[in-house]
Amino acid sequence: MEKKKPSILKPLFQIKEISVILPLVVLVVVAMIVNPSFLRMSNILDILRTSSFNAMIAVPLTFLLASGRMDLSIAATTTLGGLIAAIAETNGAPLVISLLLALLVGAAVGVLNSLLVEKFEMLGFIATMATSYVVKGIASVITNNNPVSGISDSFQAIAKTRVGGSIWITIIYALVIGVAGQLILNRTKYGRSTLAVGGNPETANLAGIDVKKRHSELFILVGIFAAVAGCLHCSRFASAQLTAGSGTELTILASCIIGGTSLRGGTGTVTGSLLGCILFATITNALLVMGVPTTWQNVVYGAILIIALLIDIFKRTKMSKA
């Protein structure tokens, strides 16, 4: 019997990140055809800059998702982190102290999430959603629903600096964090054990890995990086807004999932998550360049989130049959 020749496309579809690479390539080609100015270097750098803020949160969130947990409080933590840094700095605190206070607040949110999920064994999405409401409430109370402006030039320089006169510094931040995250997840004992925790927590426990401690560490890490993103938002716009980071929790979550990280744990790719963030930033930019009304943005985002969830279900089903 003649052997069936393997498809030349098979190696392509074995790439973890293929679920985000293909739509990204298609989107870029379509946008380029509709408006050739889409591929201007200035536009590409704007896309990368926009995606860099979410990317910094997506990296630790990839670890958390890969470990079998999720966090829906990241947007609220981003908002509160930026507000705390801005309030402290505009009231005379040194910039370094202001930033450290923001990171401590982010860590505190992570501690709260870990207590609710790990100690009191609440469902992750419900617990972190509840935390999100609490954090949003605190942000509203301490600001009386007003933005905080008047931050120093030094604070603004953190996100507004250009490297080589053209590349935004936040792109460099995201790249460094992304490379470090990918190496840690794939090349270190910590990364492999995190994947083991998400794949089979009982077996991981028997192997000597403290599963609850690992989850707690990652909740705190996500909280800290969400606060970092909040500080950078504040720096970029020269003020801290209650809307900073609003709605980004599902965008970042979808970026991770469509990039190849499973909602149920056990698998994860930082590279895919970063590409997912770039995909969403590209969608927003492409809709603008192609003249599509911005009211369609949420429709497109929602459709991609559904696709991302279907991809996750398909991958899980395929793995269970293997």
C-alpha positions, -999 to +999 in steps of 0.1 A: +000+000+000+013+034-010+022+055+020+003+088+023+027+117+019+028+140+049+014+175+043+039+202+038+016+224+060+018+200+090+050+214+104+035+249+101+004+239+122+026+223+148+039+258+158+023+268+191+018+304+180+003+296+146-032+305+159-020+341+163+006+343+135-019+335+107-046+361+116-019+387+123-004+381+088-038+382+071-047+414+089-015+431+080-019+421+043-055+433+041-047+466+059-018+471+036-039+466+005-066+489+017-042+516+028-005+512+019+005+538+046-003+511+071+033+498+068+049+531+075+076+527+102+060+553+123+027+534+123+044+501+131+062+517+160+028+531+172+013+496+171+043+481+191+041+510+216+004+505+222+008+467+226+038+471+249+017+481+279-006+450+278+024+428+269+041+436+302+011+422+320+006+393+295+040+378+304+033+370+341-003+363+332+010+336+309+027+319+338-004+322+360-026+307+333-001+280+326-002+271+363-040+267+361-052+300+376-065+333+361-068+369+372-095+393+361-084+421+384-054+432+363-072+462+347-083+475+381-048+470+395-034+489+365-057+518+373-049+518+411-012+514+406-010+545+383-032+565+407-011+557+438+022+566+420+007+599+407-009+609+441+023+602+460+045+620+435+023+651+432+022+653+470+060+656+473+072+620+475+104+611+456+097+594+423+114+561+433+093+560+465+061+568+445+068+539+421+076+515+449+043+524+466+025+515+434+043+482+432+035+474+468-002+481+461+000+457+431+016+431+453-011+436+479-038+429+453-020+398+444-018+387+480-056+393+483-063+372+452-040+344+464-058+343+498-092+342+482-083+315+457-057+294+475-067+297+512-105+301+509-106+280+477-129+304+458-132+300+420-105+321+404-126+341+380-152+350+406-126+359+433-105+380+411-136+397+396-147+406+431-112+419+438-115+440+407-147+457+420-130+464+454-099+479+437-120+500+414-140+513+444-108+522+463-095+541+432-128+560+430-128+569+467-092+581+470-095+603+439-132+614+443-135+602+406-111+628+394-079+623+374-046+631+390-024+655+369+007+675+374+032+647+375+069+657+370+089+656+338+110+628+353+079+607+358+068+613+322+103+604+309+098+568+321+074+560+292+080+589+268+117+584+261+128+573+227+157+550+221+178+559+190+154+588+185+126+566+172+119+535+193+097+541+223+113+529+256+082+509+265+088+487+235+122+479+249+107+472+283+082+448+269+109+431+247+132+425+277+104+412+299+091+390+271+125+374+263+132+369+300+097+353+305+101+330+275+135+318+287+123+313+323+092+294+312+110+271+287+145+268+300+144+268+338+133+245+365+109+272+377+092+274+343+089+237+338+075+231+373+050+259+367+038+240+336+037+208+357+015+225+383-010+235+356-009+202+339-014+180+369-014+197+403-017+164+423+013+149+406+032+182+410+025+181+448+037+145+450+069+157+432+076+181+460+063+213+443+042+235+467+013+242+443-005+267+465+028+287+471+035+287+433+000+301+426+004+327+453+038+338+439+023+342+404-008+361+416+016+386+433+038+388+403+008+396+380-003+423+405+031+439+405+034+440+367-002+453+364+009+482+387+040+487+366+017+491+335-004+516+354+027+537+362+037+536+326+002+546+315+004+576+339+038+585+325+027+583+289-004+605+294+011+628+320-018+620+344-035+591+361-070+584+349-097+562+364-101+547+329-065+537+325-064+500+317-102+498+316-114+467+298-079+454+291-083+423+313-103+404+286-080+417+258-049+405+276-065+372+285-076+367+249-041+376+238-026+348+259-052+323+248-051+330+211-013+330+214-012+294+226-017+294+264-044+272+278-071+285+302-069+251+319-032+252+325-003+230+315+007+248+284+019+283+277+040+304+254+052+339+262+060+346+226+024+337+216+011+361+243+032+389+231+021+383+195-015+382+208-011+417+223+004+429+190-026+414+171-051+433+192-032+466+189-030+459+151-067+454+149-074+487+165-049+505+143-060+487+111-097+496+117-086+532+120-064+531+089-091+513+069-117+539+079-139+514+098-160+531+126-145+526+160-179+513+172-170+480+155-139+476+176-156+458+205-175+436+180-142+425+165-126+420+199-155+399+211-154+378+180-116+372+185-122+363+222-148+337+211-124+323+185-096+322+211-118+302+235-128+278+207-092+273+198-084+265+235-113+240+236-102+224+203-066+220+215-078+204+248-100+180+230-073+170+206-048+165+235-073+143+254-077+121+223-039+118+217 
